Amino acid sequence: MCLAVPGKVLESREVGPNRIAKVGFGGVTRQVYLDFVPEAEVGDYVLVHVGFAIGKIDEEEARRTYELLEEMGAILEADEDAEGAQA
C-alpha cells in the first residue's frame, strides 16, 4: 500500500532537467520533484509520494485529506493510550 500526502507548492525552480519545488505540509516543508506533474504551479496542491508529486488536487480535497489524517492520528493516539493503560 502506498500513501500520498497533499502539500501546497510554495516555490519551484528548474534544476538541470528536473523541476523541483518547495512544498508545505501543514508547517513542514520538503523538496519535491514536479517531473510527473509539469502543470503544477505555485499555490497548487499536489499529492506527494516519496518525494515526487504524482498528481494535482484542489484545495478542498487537500483540506478533507488533512482532516482525515488528523482523525487517524487521534484514533492511533487513543489506541496507544488504551494499550498503555492495560499494561
Rosetta constraint file for C-alpha pairs under 8 A:
AtomPair CA 2 CA 49 HARMONIC 7.68 0.50
AtomPair CA 3 CA 49 HARMONIC 6.44 0.50
AtomPair CA 4 CA 47 HARMONIC 5.45 0.50
AtomPair CA 4 CA 48 HARMONIC 4.97 0.50
AtomPair CA 4 CA 49 HARMONIC 4.57 0.50
AtomPair CA 4 CA 50 HARMONIC 7.99 0.50
AtomPair CA 5 CA 47 HARMONIC 5.27 0.50
AtomPair CA 5 CA 48 HARMONIC 5.19 0.50
AtomPair CA 5 CA 49 HARMONIC 6.69 0.50
AtomPair CA 5 CA 65 HARMONIC 7.98 0.50
AtomPair CA 6 CA 25 HARMONIC 7.06 0.50
AtomPair CA 6 CA 45 HARMONIC 6.35 0.50
AtomPair CA 6 CA 46 HARMONIC 5.44 0.50
AtomPair CA 6 CA 47 HARMONIC 4.37 0.50
AtomPair CA 6 CA 48 HARMONIC 6.06 0.50
AtomPair CA 6 CA 57 HARMONIC 7.85 0.50
AtomPair CA 6 CA 62 HARMONIC 5.64 0.50
AtomPair CA 6 CA 65 HARMONIC 7.39 0.50
AtomPair CA 6 CA 66 HARMONIC 7.74 0.50
AtomPair CA 7 CA 23 HARMONIC 5.73 0.50
AtomPair CA 7 CA 24 HARMONIC 5.28 0.50
AtomPair CA 7 CA 25 HARMONIC 4.86 0.50
AtomPair CA 7 CA 26 HARMONIC 7.76 0.50
AtomPair CA 7 CA 45 HARMONIC 5.43 0.50
AtomPair CA 7 CA 46 HARMONIC 5.52 0.50
AtomPair CA 7 CA 47 HARMONIC 6.42 0.50
AtomPair CA 7 CA 48 HARMONIC 6.96 0.50
AtomPair CA 7 CA 62 HARMONIC 7.56 0.50
AtomPair CA 8 CA 23 HARMONIC 5.29 0.50
AtomPair CA 8 CA 24 HARMONIC 5.12 0.50
AtomPair CA 8 CA 25 HARMONIC 6.78 0.50
AtomPair CA 8 CA 42 HARMONIC 7.78 0.50
AtomPair CA 8 CA 43 HARMONIC 6.11 0.50
AtomPair CA 8 CA 44 HARMONIC 5.76 0.50
AtomPair CA 8 CA 45 HARMONIC 4.42 0.50
AtomPair CA 8 CA 46 HARMONIC 6.39 0.50
AtomPair CA 9 CA 21 HARMONIC 6.42 0.50
AtomPair CA 9 CA 22 HARMONIC 6.13 0.50
AtomPair CA 9 CA 23 HARMONIC 4.51 0.50
AtomPair CA 9 CA 24 HARMONIC 6.54 0.50
AtomPair CA 9 CA 40 HARMONIC 7.84 0.50
AtomPair CA 9 CA 41 HARMONIC 6.81 0.50
AtomPair CA 9 CA 42 HARMONIC 4.94 0.50
AtomPair CA 9 CA 43 HARMONIC 5.35 0.50
AtomPair CA 9 CA 44 HARMONIC 5.59 0.50
AtomPair CA 9 CA 45 HARMONIC 6.18 0.50
AtomPair CA 9 CA 46 HARMONIC 7.23 0.50
AtomPair CA 10 CA 21 HARMONIC 7.11 0.50
AtomPair CA 10 CA 22 HARMONIC 5.48 0.50
AtomPair CA 10 CA 23 HARMONIC 5.43 0.50
AtomPair CA 10 CA 24 HARMONIC 6.58 0.50
AtomPair CA 10 CA 42 HARMONIC 5.42 0.50
AtomPair CA 10 CA 43 HARMONIC 6.21 0.50
AtomPair CA 11 CA 21 HARMONIC 5.48 0.50
AtomPair CA 11 CA 22 HARMONIC 5.29 0.50
AtomPair CA 11 CA 23 HARMONIC 7.29 0.50
AtomPair CA 11 CA 42 HARMONIC 5.48 0.50
AtomPair CA 12 CA 19 HARMONIC 6.87 0.50
AtomPair CA 12 CA 20 HARMONIC 5.56 0.50
AtomPair CA 12 CA 21 HARMONIC 4.00 0.50
AtomPair CA 12 CA 22 HARMONIC 6.25 0.50
AtomPair CA 12 CA 41 HARMONIC 7.64 0.50
AtomPair CA 12 CA 42 HARMONIC 6.87 0.50
AtomPair CA 13 CA 19 HARMONIC 5.72 0.50
AtomPair CA 13 CA 20 HARMONIC 5.53 0.50
AtomPair CA 13 CA 21 HARMONIC 6.37 0.50
AtomPair CA 14 CA 18 HARMONIC 5.83 0.50
AtomPair CA 14 CA 19 HARMONIC 4.53 0.50
AtomPair CA 14 CA 20 HARMONIC 6.25 0.50
AtomPair CA 15 CA 19 HARMONIC 6.00 0.50
AtomPair CA 15 CA 20 HARMONIC 6.78 0.50
AtomPair CA 18 CA 33 HARMONIC 7.15 0.50
AtomPair CA 18 CA 34 HARMONIC 7.56 0.50
AtomPair CA 18 CA 35 HARMONIC 6.20 0.50
AtomPair CA 19 CA 33 HARMONIC 5.99 0.50
AtomPair CA 19 CA 34 HARMONIC 5.38 0.50
AtomPair CA 19 CA 35 HARMONIC 5.87 0.50
AtomPair CA 19 CA 38 HARMONIC 7.89 0.50
AtomPair CA 20 CA 31 HARMONIC 6.74 0.50
AtomPair CA 20 CA 32 HARMONIC 5.70 0.50
AtomPair CA 20 CA 33 HARMONIC 4.58 0.50
AtomPair CA 20 CA 34 HARMONIC 5.72 0.50
AtomPair CA 20 CA 35 HARMONIC 7.80 0.50
AtomPair CA 21 CA 31 HARMONIC 5.71 0.50
AtomPair CA 21 CA 32 HARMONIC 5.23 0.50
AtomPair CA 21 CA 33 HARMONIC 6.25 0.50
AtomPair CA 21 CA 34 HARMONIC 6.69 0.50
AtomPair CA 22 CA 29 HARMONIC 6.43 0.50
AtomPair CA 22 CA 30 HARMONIC 5.74 0.50
AtomPair CA 22 CA 31 HARMONIC 4.87 0.50
AtomPair CA 22 CA 32 HARMONIC 6.32 0.50
AtomPair CA 23 CA 29 HARMONIC 5.39 0.50
AtomPair CA 23 CA 30 HARMONIC 5.46 0.50
AtomPair CA 23 CA 31 HARMONIC 6.29 0.50
AtomPair CA 23 CA 32 HARMONIC 6.51 0.50
AtomPair CA 24 CA 28 HARMONIC 5.62 0.50
AtomPair CA 24 CA 29 HARMONIC 4.33 0.50
AtomPair CA 24 CA 30 HARMONIC 6.63 0.50
AtomPair CA 25 CA 29 HARMONIC 5.99 0.50
AtomPair CA 25 CA 30 HARMONIC 7.93 0.50
AtomPair CA 31 CA 51 HARMONIC 6.96 0.50
AtomPair CA 32 CA 48 HARMONIC 7.53 0.50
AtomPair CA 32 CA 51 HARMONIC 4.84 0.50
AtomPair CA 32 CA 52 HARMONIC 5.37 0.50
AtomPair CA 32 CA 53 HARMONIC 6.50 0.50
AtomPair CA 33 CA 51 HARMONIC 6.27 0.50
AtomPair CA 33 CA 52 HARMONIC 4.77 0.50
AtomPair CA 33 CA 53 HARMONIC 6.10 0.50
AtomPair CA 34 CA 38 HARMONIC 5.97 0.50
AtomPair CA 34 CA 40 HARMONIC 7.20 0.50
AtomPair CA 34 CA 52 HARMONIC 6.36 0.50
AtomPair CA 34 CA 53 HARMONIC 5.39 0.50
AtomPair CA 34 CA 54 HARMONIC 7.88 0.50
AtomPair CA 35 CA 52 HARMONIC 7.65 0.50
AtomPair CA 35 CA 53 HARMONIC 7.56 0.50
AtomPair CA 36 CA 52 HARMONIC 7.42 0.50
AtomPair CA 36 CA 53 HARMONIC 6.40 0.50
AtomPair CA 36 CA 54 HARMONIC 5.76 0.50
AtomPair CA 36 CA 55 HARMONIC 7.46 0.50
AtomPair CA 37 CA 53 HARMONIC 6.33 0.50
AtomPair CA 37 CA 54 HARMONIC 6.27 0.50
AtomPair CA 37 CA 55 HARMONIC 5.96 0.50
AtomPair CA 37 CA 56 HARMONIC 7.19 0.50
AtomPair CA 40 CA 44 HARMONIC 6.16 0.50
AtomPair CA 40 CA 45 HARMONIC 7.97 0.50
AtomPair CA 40 CA 46 HARMONIC 7.49 0.50
AtomPair CA 40 CA 56 HARMONIC 6.92 0.50
AtomPair CA 44 CA 56 HARMONIC 7.26 0.50
AtomPair CA 44 CA 57 HARMONIC 7.72 0.50
AtomPair CA 44 CA 58 HARMONIC 7.43 0.50
AtomPair CA 44 CA 59 HARMONIC 7.75 0.50
AtomPair CA 45 CA 56 HARMONIC 5.87 0.50
AtomPair CA 45 CA 57 HARMONIC 5.55 0.50
AtomPair CA 45 CA 58 HARMONIC 6.17 0.50
AtomPair CA 45 CA 59 HARMONIC 6.31 0.50
AtomPair CA 45 CA 62 HARMONIC 6.95 0.50
AtomPair CA 46 CA 53 HARMONIC 5.87 0.50
AtomPair CA 46 CA 54 HARMONIC 7.16 0.50
AtomPair CA 46 CA 55 HARMONIC 5.56 0.50
AtomPair CA 46 CA 56 HARMONIC 4.30 0.50
AtomPair CA 46 CA 57 HARMONIC 5.72 0.50
AtomPair CA 47 CA 53 HARMONIC 5.45 0.50
AtomPair CA 47 CA 54 HARMONIC 5.70 0.50
AtomPair CA 47 CA 55 HARMONIC 5.31 0.50
AtomPair CA 47 CA 56 HARMONIC 6.14 0.50
AtomPair CA 47 CA 57 HARMONIC 6.99 0.50
AtomPair CA 48 CA 52 HARMONIC 5.38 0.50
AtomPair CA 48 CA 53 HARMONIC 4.31 0.50
AtomPair CA 48 CA 54 HARMONIC 5.95 0.50
AtomPair CA 48 CA 55 HARMONIC 7.64 0.50
AtomPair CA 49 CA 53 HARMONIC 6.42 0.50
AtomPair CA 49 CA 54 HARMONIC 6.84 0.50
AtomPair CA 57 CA 61 HARMONIC 6.35 0.50
AtomPair CA 57 CA 62 HARMONIC 6.72 0.50
AtomPair CA 58 CA 62 HARMONIC 6.41 0.50
AtomPair CA 59 CA 63 HARMONIC 6.17 0.50
AtomPair CA 60 CA 64 HARMONIC 6.28 0.50
AtomPair CA 61 CA 65 HARMONIC 6.17 0.50
AtomPair CA 62 CA 66 HARMONIC 6.22 0.50
AtomPair CA 63 CA 67 HARMONIC 6.28 0.50
AtomPair CA 64 CA 68 HARMONIC 6.29 0.50
AtomPair CA 65 CA 69 HARMONIC 6.19 0.50
AtomPair CA 66 CA 70 HARMONIC 6.18 0.50
AtomPair CA 67 CA 71 HARMONIC 6.25 0.50
AtomPair CA 68 CA 72 HARMONIC 6.15 0.50
AtomPair CA 69 CA 73 HARMONIC 6.17 0.50
AtomPair CA 70 CA 74 HARMONIC 6.25 0.50
AtomPair CA 71 CA 75 HARMONIC 6.19 0.50
AtomPair CA 72 CA 76 HARMONIC 6.13 0.50
AtomPair CA 73 CA 77 HARMONIC 6.09 0.50
AtomPair CA 74 CA 78 HARMONIC 6.13 0.50
AtomPair CA 75 CA 79 HARMONIC 6.19 0.50
AtomPair CA 76 CA 80 HARMONIC 6.16 0.50
AtomPair CA 77 CA 81 HARMONIC 6.12 0.50
AtomPair CA 78 CA 82 HARMONIC 6.14 0.50
AtomPair CA 79 CA 83 HARMONIC 6.19 0.50
AtomPair CA 80 CA 84 HARMONIC 6.17 0.50
AtomPair CA 81 CA 85 HARMONIC 6.26 0.50
AtomPair CA 82 CA 86 HARMONIC 6.43 0.50
AtomPair CA 83 CA 87 HARMONIC 6.56 0.50
